[in-house]
Amino acid sequence: MSETVLVIEDNEQNMYLMNFILEKNGFRVIKAMDGKEGIELACREIPGLILLDIQLPRMDGYEVARNLRKSEQLKAVPIIAVTSYAMVGDREKAIAAGCTGYIEKPINPGTFVDEIKKYL
């Protein structure tokens, strides 16, 4: 069975691109358009990896990561921040919130899958 990836992303173009790349590479993709929906899906599905945008409606990605880390079932699931936040300290802020890794947008379609496979 393929690895399941939860993508929490509110931008439809970014969602489409990540979904396309992941499915093309054999991943099962589940999608959430905001943080609250992402937390609910993660708790229900227990994905193998979570790709998390930081700038989300209703609840930002930092808060989503902190909430996901409170779940005993999700503590070991890698959470990768995929964000356009690329200022000094942004990576550290994402890690401090509970993210395992950090990928800057725009994503590189040629290296994206190799970057996330490091966390699986």
N, CA and C atoms as an extended XYZ file, in Angstrom:
360
Properties=species:S:1:pos:R:3:atomname:S:1:resname:S:1:resid:I:1 pbc="F F F"
N         0.841       -1.190        0.000 N   MET     1
C         0.000        0.000        0.000 CA  MET     1
C         0.879        1.244        0.000 C   MET     1
N         0.421        2.292       -0.662 N   SER     2
C         1.211        3.515       -0.753 CA  SER     2
C         1.153        4.312        0.543 C   SER     2
N         2.154        5.125        0.733 N   GLU     3
C         2.228        6.003        1.896 CA  GLU     3
C         1.171        7.099        1.754 C   GLU     3
N         0.485        7.403        2.844 N   THR     4
C        -0.533        8.447        2.828 CA  THR     4
C         0.070        9.768        3.291 C   THR     4
N        -0.168       10.818        2.524 N   VAL     5
C         0.305       12.160        2.846 CA  VAL     5
C        -0.904       13.073        2.993 C   VAL     5
N        -0.970       13.773        4.111 N   LEU     6
C        -1.987       14.792        4.322 CA  LEU     6
C        -1.382       16.134        3.930 C   LEU     6
N        -2.030       16.833        3.000 N   VAL     7
C        -1.596       18.163        2.593 CA  VAL     7
C        -2.597       19.159        3.161 C   VAL     7
N        -2.113       20.066        4.002 N   ILE     8
C        -2.950       21.131        4.562 CA  ILE     8
C        -2.500       22.424        3.902 C   ILE     8
N        -3.289       22.890        2.951 N   GLU     9
C        -2.908       24.019        2.088 CA  GLU     9
C        -4.164       24.717        1.600 C   GLU     9
N        -4.234       26.043        1.753 N   ASP    10
C        -5.430       26.771        1.346 CA  ASP    10
C        -5.362       27.316       -0.076 C   ASP    10
N        -4.188       27.359       -0.676 N   ASN    11
C        -4.048       27.875       -2.034 CA  ASN    11
C        -4.292       26.736       -3.023 C   ASN    11
N        -5.306       26.910       -3.866 N   GLU    12
C        -5.701       25.830       -4.776 CA  GLU    12
C        -4.599       25.437       -5.754 C   GLU    12
N        -3.822       26.414       -6.242 N   GLN    13
C        -2.745       26.093       -7.185 CA  GLN    13
C        -1.638       25.289       -6.505 C   GLN    13
N        -1.274       25.690       -5.295 N   ASN    14
C        -0.256       24.932       -4.557 CA  ASN    14
C        -0.761       23.531       -4.227 C   ASN    14
N        -2.020       23.435       -3.838 N   MET    15
C        -2.618       22.137       -3.532 CA  MET    15
C        -2.587       21.240       -4.771 C   MET    15
N        -2.990       21.789       -5.899 N   TYR    16
C        -3.011       21.023       -7.144 CA  TYR    16
C        -1.611       20.503       -7.483 C   TYR    16
N        -0.607       21.385       -7.387 N   LEU    17
C         0.757       21.002       -7.743 CA  LEU    17
C         1.287       19.904       -6.819 C   LEU    17
N         1.129       20.078       -5.504 N   MET    18
C         1.621       19.061       -4.577 CA  MET    18
C         0.883       17.738       -4.773 C   MET    18
N        -0.437       17.809       -4.935 N   ASN    19
C        -1.242       16.605       -5.164 CA  ASN    19
C        -0.774       15.882       -6.424 C   ASN    19
N        -0.571       16.626       -7.503 N   PHE    20
C        -0.142       16.036       -8.775 CA  PHE    20
C         1.208       15.329       -8.618 C   PHE    20
N         2.167       16.014       -8.027 N   ILE    21
C         3.508       15.439       -7.862 CA  ILE    21
C         3.461       14.196       -6.973 C   ILE    21
N         2.749       14.300       -5.864 N   LEU    22
C         2.687       13.174       -4.926 CA  LEU    22
C         1.998       11.958       -5.536 C   LEU    22
N         0.840       12.171       -6.148 N   GLU    23
C         0.132       11.038       -6.756 CA  GLU    23
C         0.933       10.407       -7.883 C   GLU    23
N         1.613       11.234       -8.669 N   LYS    24
C         2.447       10.736       -9.767 CA  LYS    24
C         3.564        9.836       -9.229 C   LYS    24
N         3.964       10.077       -7.993 N   ASN    25
C         5.031        9.299       -7.379 CA  ASN    25
C         4.513        8.217       -6.437 C   ASN    25
N         3.229        7.869       -6.560 N   GLY    26
C         2.678        6.724       -5.861 CA  GLY    26
C         2.142        6.968       -4.463 C   GLY    26
N         2.064        8.222       -4.045 N   PHE    27
C         1.523        8.515       -2.718 CA  PHE    27
C         0.004        8.625       -2.768 C   PHE    27
N        -0.634        8.263       -1.675 N   ARG    28
C        -2.068        8.513       -1.493 CA  ARG    28
C        -2.161        9.875       -0.821 C   ARG    28
N        -2.950       10.770       -1.391 N   VAL    29
C        -3.037       12.145       -0.879 CA  VAL    29
C        -4.417       12.403       -0.305 C   VAL    29
N        -4.435       12.948        0.904 N   ILE    30
C        -5.673       13.463        1.488 CA  ILE    30
C        -5.443       14.954        1.697 C   ILE    30
N        -6.514       15.739        1.540 N   LYS    31
C        -6.352       17.189        1.473 CA  LYS    31
C        -7.263       17.925        2.445 C   LYS    31
N        -6.706       18.997        3.010 N   ALA    32
C        -7.485       19.897        3.863 CA  ALA    32
C        -7.157       21.326        3.447 C   ALA    32
N        -8.188       22.160        3.412 N   MET    33
C        -8.012       23.550        2.976 CA  MET    33
C        -7.805       24.531        4.131 C   MET    33
N        -7.942       24.064        5.377 N   ASP    34
C        -7.658       24.929        6.526 CA  ASP    34
C        -7.160       24.077        7.687 C   ASP    34
N        -6.663       24.750        8.710 N   GLY    35
C        -6.055       24.051        9.834 CA  GLY    35
C        -7.002       23.167       10.617 C   GLY    35
N        -8.191       23.664       10.873 N   LYS    36
C        -9.170       22.889       11.658 CA  LYS    36
C        -9.511       21.582       10.937 C   LYS    36
N        -9.789       21.688        9.640 N   GLU    37
C       -10.080       20.493        8.832 CA  GLU    37
C        -8.861       19.566        8.797 C   GLU    37
N        -7.674       20.144        8.737 N   GLY    38
C        -6.449       19.352        8.709 CA  GLY    38
C        -6.259       18.533        9.974 C   GLY    38
N        -6.520       19.150       11.126 N   ILE    39
C        -6.403       18.441       12.401 CA  ILE    39
C        -7.398       17.288       12.462 C   ILE    39
N        -8.643       17.554       12.045 N   GLU    40
C        -9.675       16.515       12.056 CA  GLU    40
C        -9.291       15.339       11.158 C   GLU    40
N        -8.810       15.644        9.939 N   LEU    41
C        -8.403       14.587        9.008 CA  LEU    41
C        -7.208       13.804        9.546 C   LEU    41
N        -6.236       14.508       10.112 N   ALA    42
C        -5.039       13.847       10.641 CA  ALA    42
C        -5.413       12.876       11.753 C   ALA    42
N        -6.294       13.290       12.640 N   CYS    43
C        -6.711       12.431       13.753 CA  CYS    43
C        -7.493       11.217       13.271 C   CYS    43
N        -8.265       11.387       12.210 N   ARG    44
C        -9.084       10.297       11.682 CA  ARG    44
C        -8.261        9.328       10.825 C   ARG    44
N        -7.359        9.870        9.997 N   GLU    45
C        -6.638        9.061        8.999 CA  GLU    45
C        -5.254        8.585        9.453 C   GLU    45
N        -4.613        9.284       10.384 N   ILE    46
C        -3.245        9.013       10.830 CA  ILE    46
C        -2.311        8.811        9.615 C   ILE    46
N        -2.028        9.892        8.908 N   PRO    47
C        -1.181        9.795        7.709 CA  PRO    47
C         0.272        9.485        8.079 C   PRO    47
N         1.037        9.088        7.075 N   GLY    48
C         2.457        8.823        7.284 CA  GLY    48
C         3.296       10.079        7.284 C   GLY    48
N         2.742       11.163        6.726 N   LEU    49
C         3.444       12.442        6.617 CA  LEU    49
C         2.410       13.546        6.473 C   LEU    49
N         2.705       14.708        7.059 N   ILE    50
C         1.823       15.868        6.923 CA  ILE    50
C         2.625       17.013        6.322 C   ILE    50
N         2.113       17.568        5.220 N   LEU    51
C         2.692       18.768        4.610 CA  LEU    51
C         1.796       19.926        5.015 C   LEU    51
N         2.367       20.912        5.684 N   LEU    52
C         1.591       21.949        6.353 CA  LEU    52
C         1.995       23.345        5.908 C   LEU    52
N         1.059       24.054        5.304 N   ASP    53
C         1.265       25.474        5.004 CA  ASP    53
C         1.195       26.231        6.329 C   ASP    53
N         1.932       27.304        6.454 N   ILE    54
C         1.911       28.078        7.696 CA  ILE    54
C         0.828       29.150        7.663 C   ILE    54
N         0.638       29.770        6.520 N   GLN    55
C        -0.339       30.848        6.400 CA  GLN    55
C        -1.686       30.264        5.973 C   GLN    55
N        -2.512       29.947        6.970 N   LEU    56
C        -3.806       29.303        6.728 CA  LEU    56
C        -4.939       30.123        7.329 C   LEU    56
N        -6.155       29.976        6.782 N   PRO    57
C        -7.306       30.638        7.411 CA  PRO    57
C        -7.730       29.897        8.684 C   PRO    57
N        -8.402       30.594        9.570 N   ARG    58
C        -8.975       30.063       10.802 CA  ARG    58
C        -7.934       29.733       11.882 C   ARG    58
N        -6.805       29.175       11.503 N   MET    59
C        -5.789       28.753       12.462 CA  MET    59
C        -4.471       28.643       11.691 C   MET    59
N        -3.431       29.358       12.115 N   ASP    60
C        -2.183       29.291       11.344 CA  ASP    60
C        -1.476       27.948       11.540 C   ASP    60
N        -0.502       27.691       10.683 N   GLY    61
C         0.194       26.411       10.703 CA  GLY    61
C         0.937       26.127       11.993 C   GLY    61
N         1.421       27.168       12.664 N   TYR    62
C         2.106       26.955       13.943 CA  TYR    62
C         1.137       26.370       14.967 C   TYR    62
N        -0.062       26.931       15.016 N   GLU    63
C        -1.074       26.439       15.951 CA  GLU    63
C        -1.516       25.021       15.573 C   GLU    63
N        -1.634       24.766       14.267 N   VAL    64
C        -1.994       23.424       13.796 CA  VAL    64
C        -0.937       22.422       14.257 C   VAL    64
N         0.338       22.754       14.055 N   ALA    65
C         1.417       21.843       14.450 CA  ALA    65
C         1.381       21.577       15.955 C   ALA    65
N         1.198       22.617       16.752 N   ARG    66
C         1.137       22.436       18.211 CA  ARG    66
C        -0.025       21.521       18.596 C   ARG    66
N        -1.175       21.699       17.938 N   ASN    67
C        -2.339       20.849       18.214 CA  ASN    67
C        -2.095       19.405       17.795 C   ASN    67
N        -1.487       19.200       16.639 N   LEU    68
C        -1.211       17.848       16.167 CA  LEU    68
C        -0.262       17.122       17.120 C   LEU    68
N         0.696       17.828       17.667 N   ARG    69
C         1.676       17.217       18.566 CA  ARG    69
C         1.069       16.823       19.915 C   ARG    69
N        -0.099       17.338       20.235 N   LYS    70
C        -0.774       16.962       21.481 CA  LYS    70
C        -1.399       15.577       21.383 C   LYS    70
N        -1.627       15.112       20.153 N   SER    71
C        -2.248       13.808       19.942 CA  SER    71
C        -1.211       12.697       20.076 C   SER    71
N        -1.482       11.745       20.940 N   GLU    72
C        -0.577       10.613       21.152 CA  GLU    72
C        -0.350        9.852       19.844 C   GLU    72
N        -1.399        9.708       19.023 N   GLN    73
C        -1.308        8.970       17.756 CA  GLN    73
C        -0.467        9.691       16.707 C   GLN    73
N        -0.339       11.020       16.827 N   LEU    74
C         0.335       11.803       15.797 CA  LEU    74
C         1.718       12.293       16.198 C   LEU    74
N         2.140       12.002       17.420 N   LYS    75
C         3.425       12.512       17.906 CA  LYS    75
C         4.602       12.117       17.020 C   LYS    75
N         4.567       10.923       16.455 N   ALA    76
C         5.690       10.437       15.649 CA  ALA    76
C         5.536       10.739       14.155 C   ALA    76
N         4.393       11.306       13.744 N   VAL    77
C         4.169       11.594       12.322 CA  VAL    77
C         4.971       12.843       11.934 C   VAL    77
N         5.819       12.732       10.913 N   PRO    78
C         6.573       13.910       10.480 CA  PRO    78
C         5.636       14.997        9.942 C   PRO    78
N         5.874       16.226       10.377 N   ILE    79
C         5.135       17.392        9.879 CA  ILE    79
C         6.152       18.293        9.192 C   ILE    79
N         5.939       18.536        7.906 N   ILE    80
C         6.846       19.377        7.141 CA  ILE    80
C         6.140       20.688        6.813 C   ILE    80
N         6.706       21.792        7.299 N   ALA    81
C         6.180       23.110        6.941 CA  ALA    81
C         6.564       23.371        5.492 C   ALA    81
N         5.574       23.676        4.661 N   VAL    82
C         5.812       24.024        3.262 CA  VAL    82
C         5.270       25.445        3.129 C   VAL    82
N         6.184       26.409        3.113 N   THR    83
C         5.743       27.782        3.289 CA  THR    83
C         6.587       28.802        2.542 C   THR    83
N         5.968       29.923        2.274 N   SER    84
C         6.695       31.040        1.662 CA  SER    84
C         7.354       31.900        2.737 C   SER    84
N         7.119       31.582        4.004 N   TYR    85
C         7.803       32.280        5.100 CA  TYR    85
C         9.271       31.865        5.062 C   TYR    85
N        10.132       32.751        4.583 N   ALA    86
C        11.534       32.389        4.407 CA  ALA    86
C        12.475       33.425        5.021 C   ALA    86
N        11.991       34.129        6.020 N   MET    87
C        12.827       35.114        6.698 CA  MET    87
C        13.663       34.422        7.773 C   MET    87
N        14.689       35.117        8.226 N   VAL    88
C        15.531       34.596        9.297 CA  VAL    88
C        14.642       34.286       10.505 C   VAL    88
N        14.762       33.084       11.030 N   GLY    89
C        13.997       32.678       12.202 CA  GLY    89
C        12.720       31.921       11.891 C   GLY    89
N        12.237       31.966       10.653 N   ASP    90
C        10.989       31.278       10.316 CA  ASP    90
C        11.124       29.759       10.427 C   ASP    90
N        12.240       29.227        9.979 N   ARG    91
C        12.475       27.779       10.080 CA  ARG    91
C        12.463       27.358       11.552 C   ARG    91
N        13.158       28.107       12.385 N   GLU    92
C        13.238       27.795       13.812 CA  GLU    92
C        11.869       27.894       14.478 C   GLU    92
N        11.071       28.876       14.061 N   LYS    93
C         9.727       29.036       14.619 CA  LYS    93
C         8.857       27.827       14.268 C   LYS    93
N         8.980       27.332       13.034 N   ALA    94
C         8.210       26.155       12.607 CA  ALA    94
C         8.641       24.919       13.393 C   ALA    94
N         9.942       24.748       13.582 N   ILE    95
C        10.453       23.598       14.327 CA  ILE    95
C         9.998       23.678       15.788 C   ILE    95
N        10.065       24.876       16.366 N   ALA    96
C         9.645       25.062       17.761 CA  ALA    96
C         8.159       24.750       17.949 C   ALA    96
N         7.346       24.968       16.909 N   ALA    97
C         5.905       24.697       16.989 CA  ALA    97
C         5.598       23.203       16.872 C   ALA    97
N         6.588       22.416       16.440 N   GLY    98
C         6.362       20.973       16.341 CA  GLY    98
C         6.635       20.385       14.970 C   GLY    98
N         7.019       21.215       14.010 N   CYS    99
C         7.331       20.697       12.675 CA  CYS    99
C         8.658       19.939       12.708 C   CYS    99
N         8.743       18.925       11.878 N   THR   100
C         9.936       18.094       11.770 CA  THR   100
C        10.914       18.691       10.772 C   THR   100
N        10.379       19.336        9.748 N   GLY   101
C        11.194       19.895        8.677 CA  GLY   101
C        10.528       21.104        8.062 C   GLY   101
N        11.185       21.638        7.036 N   TYR   102
C        10.785       22.918        6.464 CA  TYR   102
C        11.178       22.939        4.992 C   TYR   102
N        10.235       23.229        4.115 N   ILE   103
C        10.510       23.373        2.685 CA  ILE   103
C         9.958       24.724        2.252 C   ILE   103
N        10.799       25.514        1.578 N   GLU   104
C        10.371       26.836        1.131 CA  GLU   104
C         9.588       26.746       -0.177 C   GLU   104
N         8.570       27.607       -0.278 N   LYS   105
C         7.846       27.790       -1.537 CA  LYS   105
C         8.548       28.900       -2.308 C   LYS   105
N         8.477       28.894       -3.614 N   PRO   106
C         7.789       27.886       -4.414 CA  PRO   106
C         8.564       26.567       -4.383 C   PRO   106
N         7.805       25.469       -4.366 N   ILE   107
C         8.457       24.166       -4.337 CA  ILE   107
C         9.087       23.883       -5.694 C   ILE   107
N        10.126       23.077       -5.683 N   ASN   108
C        10.800       22.658       -6.904 CA  ASN   108
C        10.250       21.277       -7.266 C   ASN   108
N         9.458       21.177       -8.329 N   PRO   109
C         8.864       19.882       -8.691 CA  PRO   109
C         9.897       18.777       -8.911 C   PRO   109
N        11.099       19.144       -9.312 N   GLY   110
C        12.133       18.159       -9.577 CA  GLY   110
C        12.753       17.552       -8.328 C   GLY   110
N        12.706       18.268       -7.217 N   THR   111
C        13.341       17.780       -5.987 CA  THR   111
C        12.353       17.563       -4.843 C   THR   111
N        11.102       17.935       -5.022 N   PHE   112
C        10.112       17.909       -3.942 CA  PHE   112
C         9.957       16.535       -3.300 C   PHE   112
N         9.801       15.497       -4.108 N   VAL   113
C         9.579       14.153       -3.555 CA  VAL   113
C        10.824       13.680       -2.798 C   VAL   113
N        12.009       13.947       -3.325 N   ASP   114
C        13.234       13.552       -2.617 CA  ASP   114
C        13.339       14.282       -1.278 C   ASP   114
N        12.920       15.550       -1.251 N   GLU   115
C        12.972       16.311       -0.001 CA  GLU   115
C        12.051       15.709        1.055 C   GLU   115
N        10.835       15.312        0.663 N   ILE   116
C         9.921       14.778        1.673 CA  ILE   116
C        10.249       13.336        2.042 C   ILE   116
N        10.846       12.583        1.122 N   LYS   117
C        11.189       11.190        1.427 CA  LYS   117
C        12.203       11.104        2.563 C   LYS   117
N        12.979       12.146        2.788 N   LYS   118
C        13.953       12.154        3.891 CA  LYS   118
C        13.250       12.001        5.244 C   LYS   118
N        11.977       12.360        5.284 N   TYR   119
C        11.249       12.338        6.549 CA  TYR   119
C        10.379       11.097        6.736 C   TYR   119
N        10.330       10.241        5.720 N   LEU   120
C         9.504        9.034        5.813 CA  LEU   120
C        10.281        7.853        6.353 C   LEU   120
